[in-house]
Amino acid sequence: MKQLLVLLTLFTTGAFAADTLHVFTWADYINPDLVKQFEKKHQCKVAIDTFDSNEAMYARLKAGASGYDLIFPSSYIITLMVQQDMLQPLDHAQLSNLKNVEFEVLGKLADSAMKHSVPYTFGYAVIAYRKDKVKDIEPSWKTFARTDLKKRVTLLNDMRETIGAALKSLGYSLNTRDDKQLAAARDVLIAWKKNIAKFDNEGYKAGVDSGEFNLVHGYSGDLWQVMQTNKKVGVIIPNEGVSASCDEMVIPKGAPNPALAHQLINFLLDGKASAENMQNIGYLCPNSAGLKLVEKEFLNNPAVTIPADVKAKSEVIQDLGDDLKKYTKVWDEVKAG
């Protein structure tokens, strides 16, 4: 009887029913070993749900999806989420590892005081190709116009990234609000569309790995992961410049478990954890303590560190406010074209 009472007490106090932290993020974006370490340390379960674009994530939340404790959006969409009161302020008293966030990166972000968001990774949208199948490759967005690659090419199914690539190919800003420049980018994309197999945000990794696709537009960390196991895959950084994005960690309003969400943010900001994470997911973490611990070979990879002259021509995607509807119009015309 005494043993039964002990068991009942354990169940009712939750000793066997660990807290669950619900995370909404990009695919393959946290080192699984770190997730296990965190679960063991905090006697909890981390449930991960994924999205494939900032716009899809935002639309899902606006449609009423709830129950998430921690989300990993890009900085430009965070600005909008703050304006719409979708995020709760962070408690810095629970985040002792904020000191590891690189000051230089903070200075480029709208929320430089980290009131609602904490930088997680810094990455780029670049091009990967099959070295055994694509010859005379040029480091340019105009590569997507090559007819010899027809139907073996993919572009990101992401409005800002893909319109941005077309704008950069023309020498324009990927944050332009100019109607003529956007119309020109639309025409470029409609021409590229004749070459591509599809617009894709997730299958491009497996596709370039298997040889189904010969040229893909994708995120630097994803493509770094493929390069580690397949030496036939190479990465080029378009010389016109690329999109640079900072994904950040935020806690939505109404999060069921904000205290545990703060714990995961702080855990991922630890220098050792940050270094392990970088070398698993292939993205730079703007973490001064972590960058001291990563291997030099990792930092020298072209999918991780881009040339200085190209970096100077690259841009961070910005929130465009009401002018975003111009991009939506262009995107609809590209998809219909």
C-alpha positions as CSV (number, residue, x, y, z in Angstrom):
1,M,0.0,0.0,0.0
2,K,2.8,2.4,0.9
3,Q,4.5,1.7,-2.5
4,L,1.2,2.4,-4.3
5,L,0.9,5.7,-2.5
6,V,4.5,6.7,-3.5
7,L,3.7,5.8,-7.1
8,L,0.5,7.9,-7.0
9,T,2.3,10.8,-5.5
10,L,5.0,10.6,-8.2
11,F,2.5,10.6,-11.0
12,T,0.4,13.5,-9.6
13,T,3.4,15.7,-9.0
14,G,4.6,15.2,-12.6
15,A,7.8,13.2,-11.9
16,F,7.0,11.0,-14.8
17,A,5.1,13.6,-16.8
18,A,7.9,15.9,-17.7
19,D,7.2,19.4,-18.9
20,T,7.1,19.8,-22.7
21,L,8.6,22.8,-24.5
22,H,7.0,23.4,-27.8
23,V,9.4,24.9,-30.4
24,F,8.5,26.2,-33.9
25,T,11.6,26.5,-36.1
26,W,13.2,25.7,-39.4
27,A,14.1,22.1,-40.3
28,D,17.4,20.6,-39.1
29,Y,18.1,23.8,-37.1
30,I,19.1,22.6,-33.7
31,N,21.8,19.9,-33.0
32,P,19.8,16.8,-31.9
33,D,22.5,16.0,-29.3
34,L,22.0,19.4,-27.7
35,V,18.2,18.8,-27.5
36,K,18.9,15.6,-25.7
37,Q,21.3,17.3,-23.3
38,F,18.7,20.0,-22.6
39,E,15.9,17.4,-22.0
40,K,18.1,15.5,-19.6
41,K,19.3,18.6,-17.7
42,H,15.8,20.0,-17.3
43,Q,13.8,16.8,-17.1
44,C,11.6,17.9,-20.0
45,K,10.6,17.0,-23.5
46,V,11.3,19.3,-26.5
47,A,8.7,19.0,-29.2
48,I,9.8,20.5,-32.5
49,D,7.5,21.7,-35.2
50,T,8.9,23.2,-38.4
51,F,8.1,25.9,-41.0
52,D,9.7,26.5,-44.4
53,S,9.3,30.3,-44.7
54,N,8.8,33.2,-42.4
55,E,5.6,34.1,-44.2
56,A,4.2,30.6,-43.6
57,M,5.1,30.8,-39.9
58,Y,3.5,34.2,-39.6
59,A,0.4,33.2,-41.4
60,R,0.0,30.1,-39.2
61,L,0.2,32.2,-36.1
62,K,-2.2,34.8,-37.4
63,A,-4.6,32.0,-38.3
64,G,-4.8,31.1,-34.6
65,A,-2.1,28.5,-34.1
66,S,-1.0,28.6,-30.5
67,G,0.8,26.6,-27.9
68,Y,4.3,27.4,-29.0
69,D,6.9,28.4,-26.4
70,L,9.8,29.4,-28.6
71,I,10.0,30.4,-32.2
72,F,13.0,31.1,-34.5
73,P,11.9,33.7,-37.1
74,S,14.2,36.0,-39.2
75,S,14.7,39.6,-38.0
76,Y,12.6,41.3,-40.6
77,I,9.5,39.4,-39.7
78,I,10.2,39.9,-36.0
79,T,9.8,43.7,-36.5
80,L,6.3,43.1,-37.8
81,M,5.5,40.7,-34.9
82,V,6.6,43.2,-32.4
83,Q,4.4,45.9,-34.0
84,Q,1.4,43.6,-33.8
85,D,2.1,42.7,-30.1
86,M,2.6,39.0,-30.9
87,L,5.7,38.6,-28.7
88,Q,6.4,38.9,-25.0
89,P,9.4,40.8,-23.6
90,L,12.4,38.7,-22.5
91,D,13.5,38.6,-18.9
92,H,17.2,39.3,-19.1
93,A,17.6,38.1,-15.5
94,Q,17.0,34.6,-16.7
95,L,19.5,34.9,-19.6
96,S,23.0,35.1,-18.1
97,N,24.6,34.1,-21.5
98,L,23.4,37.2,-23.3
99,K,26.9,38.4,-22.7
100,N,28.1,36.0,-25.5
101,V,26.0,37.6,-28.3
102,E,28.3,39.5,-30.6
103,F,28.0,43.3,-30.2
104,E,28.7,43.9,-34.0
105,V,25.7,41.8,-35.1
106,L,23.4,43.5,-32.5
107,G,24.2,46.9,-34.0
108,K,22.7,45.8,-37.3
109,L,19.4,44.6,-35.9
110,A,16.2,46.5,-35.1
111,D,16.0,45.0,-31.6
112,S,19.6,45.8,-30.6
113,A,18.6,45.9,-26.9
114,M,17.2,42.3,-27.2
115,K,14.0,43.3,-25.7
116,H,12.0,40.7,-27.6
117,S,14.5,38.7,-29.5
118,V,18.0,37.1,-29.2
119,P,20.2,36.4,-32.3
120,Y,20.6,32.7,-33.0
121,T,22.3,32.3,-36.4
122,F,23.5,34.4,-39.3
123,G,23.4,32.9,-42.7
124,Y,23.0,33.5,-46.5
125,A,21.0,32.3,-49.4
126,V,23.4,30.9,-52.0
127,I,23.7,28.4,-54.8
128,A,24.8,24.8,-54.7
129,Y,25.6,22.7,-57.8
130,R,26.7,19.2,-58.8
131,K,30.4,19.6,-59.7
132,D,30.3,16.4,-61.7
133,K,27.4,17.6,-63.9
134,V,27.7,21.4,-64.2
135,K,30.7,22.7,-66.1
136,D,32.0,26.3,-66.4
137,I,30.0,27.5,-63.5
138,E,29.9,31.2,-62.9
139,P,29.4,32.8,-59.5
140,S,26.3,34.7,-60.6
141,W,22.5,34.6,-60.1
142,K,22.3,34.7,-63.9
143,T,23.3,31.0,-63.8
144,F,19.6,30.3,-63.4
145,A,19.1,31.4,-67.0
146,R,21.3,28.6,-68.4
147,T,19.1,26.5,-70.7
148,D,21.4,23.5,-70.6
149,L,20.3,23.0,-67.0
150,K,16.6,23.1,-67.9
151,K,14.3,21.3,-65.4
152,R,17.3,20.3,-63.2
153,V,17.1,23.5,-61.2
154,T,15.2,24.8,-58.2
155,L,14.6,28.2,-56.7
156,L,13.5,28.8,-53.1
157,N,9.7,29.0,-52.7
158,D,10.2,32.1,-50.7
159,M,8.9,35.4,-52.0
160,R,11.6,37.7,-50.4
161,E,14.5,35.4,-51.1
162,T,13.7,34.6,-54.7
163,I,12.6,38.1,-55.8
164,G,15.7,39.3,-54.0
165,A,17.9,37.0,-56.0
166,A,16.4,38.5,-59.3
167,L,16.8,42.0,-58.0
168,K,20.5,41.4,-57.1
169,S,21.1,39.9,-60.6
170,L,20.0,43.2,-62.0
171,G,22.2,45.2,-59.6
172,Y,19.2,46.4,-57.5
173,S,18.6,46.3,-53.8
174,L,16.7,43.3,-52.5
175,N,14.8,45.8,-50.4
176,T,13.8,48.1,-53.2
177,R,10.4,49.8,-53.3
178,D,10.8,50.9,-56.9
179,D,8.0,49.7,-59.1
180,K,10.1,49.6,-62.3
181,Q,12.8,47.6,-60.6
182,L,10.3,45.1,-59.2
183,A,8.7,44.8,-62.6
184,A,12.1,44.0,-64.1
185,A,12.8,41.4,-61.4
186,R,9.4,39.8,-62.2
187,D,10.3,39.4,-65.8
188,V,13.7,37.9,-64.9
189,L,11.9,35.3,-62.6
190,I,9.4,34.4,-65.3
191,A,12.3,33.7,-67.6
192,W,14.1,31.7,-65.0
193,K,10.8,29.8,-64.2
194,K,11.0,28.2,-67.7
195,N,14.2,26.5,-66.6
196,I,13.4,25.3,-63.1
197,A,11.9,22.0,-62.0
198,K,10.0,23.7,-59.1
199,F,10.1,26.3,-56.4
200,D,11.2,24.4,-53.3
201,N,12.2,25.1,-49.7
202,E,13.0,21.6,-48.4
203,G,13.6,19.0,-51.1
204,Y,16.5,20.8,-52.7
205,K,19.0,19.4,-50.2
206,A,18.1,15.8,-50.9
207,G,17.7,16.6,-54.6
208,V,21.2,18.1,-55.1
209,D,22.7,15.3,-53.0
210,S,21.1,12.5,-55.1
211,G,21.7,14.3,-58.4
212,E,18.0,14.8,-59.1
213,F,18.8,18.5,-59.3
214,N,22.0,20.0,-60.7
215,L,21.7,23.6,-59.4
216,V,19.7,24.8,-56.4
217,H,19.0,28.0,-54.6
218,G,19.2,27.3,-50.9
219,Y,20.3,28.3,-47.4
220,S,24.0,28.2,-46.6
221,G,23.7,26.0,-43.6
222,D,21.5,23.4,-45.4
223,L,24.0,23.2,-48.2
224,W,26.9,23.0,-45.8
225,Q,25.3,19.9,-44.4
226,V,25.1,18.3,-47.8
227,M,28.7,19.2,-48.7
228,Q,30.0,17.4,-45.6
229,T,28.9,14.0,-46.9
230,N,28.9,14.5,-50.7
231,K,32.1,15.9,-52.3
232,K,30.3,16.2,-55.6
233,V,28.3,19.1,-54.3
234,G,29.9,22.6,-54.4
235,V,28.7,26.0,-53.3
236,I,29.1,29.3,-55.2
237,I,28.4,32.8,-53.8
238,P,26.9,35.0,-56.5
239,N,29.2,38.0,-57.1
240,E,26.2,40.4,-57.3
241,G,25.7,39.9,-53.5
242,V,23.3,37.7,-51.5
243,S,20.7,38.0,-48.9
244,A,22.0,37.8,-45.4
245,S,19.6,37.0,-42.6
246,C,19.7,36.8,-38.8
247,D,17.3,34.3,-37.3
248,E,16.4,35.0,-33.7
249,M,14.8,33.4,-30.8
250,V,11.5,34.8,-29.6
251,I,8.7,33.9,-27.1
252,P,5.2,34.4,-28.4
253,K,2.5,36.0,-26.3
254,G,0.5,33.3,-24.4
255,A,3.4,30.8,-24.5
256,P,2.5,28.0,-22.0
257,N,6.0,27.5,-20.7
258,P,8.0,30.8,-20.9
259,A,10.3,29.9,-18.1
260,L,11.5,26.8,-19.9
261,A,11.8,28.8,-23.1
262,H,14.2,31.2,-21.4
263,Q,16.2,28.2,-20.2
264,L,16.6,26.9,-23.8
265,I,17.6,30.3,-25.1
266,N,20.2,30.5,-22.4
267,F,21.4,27.0,-23.0
268,L,21.9,27.6,-26.7
269,L,23.8,30.8,-26.0
270,D,26.4,28.9,-23.9
271,G,29.8,29.0,-25.7
272,K,30.4,25.3,-25.8
273,A,26.8,24.6,-26.9
274,S,27.0,27.3,-29.6
275,A,30.2,25.8,-31.0
276,E,28.6,22.3,-31.1
277,N,25.5,23.7,-32.7
278,M,27.4,25.6,-35.5
279,Q,29.4,22.6,-36.5
280,N,26.3,20.5,-36.7
281,I,23.8,22.8,-38.5
282,G,26.3,24.7,-40.6
283,Y,25.3,28.2,-39.7
284,L,27.4,30.9,-38.0
285,C,26.1,31.7,-34.5
286,P,26.9,35.3,-33.6
287,N,28.3,34.1,-30.3
288,S,31.7,35.4,-29.3
289,A,32.4,32.5,-26.9
290,G,31.3,29.9,-29.4
291,L,33.3,31.3,-32.3
292,K,36.5,30.9,-30.2
293,L,35.8,27.1,-29.9
294,V,34.8,26.2,-33.5
295,E,37.3,24.5,-35.8
296,K,39.1,26.8,-38.3
297,E,38.1,24.4,-41.1
298,F,34.5,25.2,-40.4
299,L,35.0,28.9,-40.6
300,N,36.9,28.6,-43.9
301,N,34.1,26.7,-45.7
302,P,32.6,28.9,-48.5
303,A,29.1,28.0,-47.3
304,V,30.0,29.6,-43.9
305,T,32.2,32.6,-44.6
306,I,31.7,34.6,-47.8
307,P,34.3,36.7,-49.5
308,A,34.6,40.3,-48.2
309,D,33.8,42.0,-51.5
310,V,30.6,39.9,-51.9
311,K,29.7,40.5,-48.3
312,A,29.9,44.3,-48.9
313,K,27.3,43.9,-51.7
314,S,25.0,41.7,-49.6
315,E,22.0,42.9,-47.7
316,V,19.8,41.9,-44.8
317,I,16.2,41.5,-45.7
318,Q,14.2,44.3,-44.1
319,D,10.6,44.7,-43.1
320,L,8.9,46.8,-45.9
321,G,5.7,47.8,-44.1
322,D,2.9,48.5,-46.5
323,D,5.2,48.2,-49.5
324,L,5.4,44.4,-48.9
325,K,2.2,44.2,-51.0
326,K,4.3,45.2,-54.0
327,Y,6.3,42.0,-53.5
328,T,3.2,39.9,-53.0
329,K,1.9,41.2,-56.4
330,V,5.1,40.4,-58.2
331,W,5.2,36.9,-56.6
332,D,1.6,36.2,-57.6
333,E,2.5,37.3,-61.2
334,V,5.6,35.0,-61.2
335,K,3.6,32.0,-60.0
336,A,0.9,32.7,-62.6
337,G,3.3,33.5,-65.4
